[in-house]
Amino acid sequence: MLQTPLTNLQIEILELYSTNLDESELNELKTVLARFYAEKAIREADRIWDERNLSDRDMEKWLNE
């Protein structure tokens, strides 16, 4: 018996594992997951950017440090 309950994501992934995907479907799923997390990261970066009133000039300065 598990000490901690599974998260909704873990349950969903376990259910997905019962499906036998071919290589192209598996690659498509990996792309979907990567895009999902990339978009989340971009939204958070945009939120922080706006919250701190950062500009393109700030980014250029960081890139040249």
Number of C-alpha atoms within 10 A of each C-alpha: 4 5 5 6 9 10 9 9 9 11 12 11 11 11 10 11 10 8 8 9 12 9 9 9 11 12 12 12 13 12 11 12 12 12 12 11 11 12 12 12 12 11 12 12 12 13 12 12 12 11 9 9 9 12 11 8 9 10 10 10 10 9 8 6 5
